[in-house]
Amino acid sequence: MLLAPANDEDGKGLGGKLAGLASLEGISLGGEGSNQPVISKEVLQSRTFLTIFIYRHKLTQPLMAVKGWDIEAQRWLYNCEVYNPDSGEW
């Protein structure tokens, strides 16, 4: 896989813009010599890990279709317009 940072017309990518905003708060996100392809690879790997974790622990429905928690019954309250927990249909 080949990764390259995305640039806009003025040559500053999103990372450069975020670094500028972060510097206002005294946070350093790396300078001109930062290694964007390595950062991009780590982001992709973390997304892969998160996807596997969500499926392994059956968190898709709670993350995408829950509108609340019934504290007395100790169960999720689903938005039935999004997901029907009785039929398992989206």
Secondary structure by P-SEA (a helix, b strand, c coil): cbbbbbbccccccaaaaaaaaaaaaccccccccccaaaaaaaaaaaaaaaaaaaaaaccccccccccccccccccccccccccccccccc
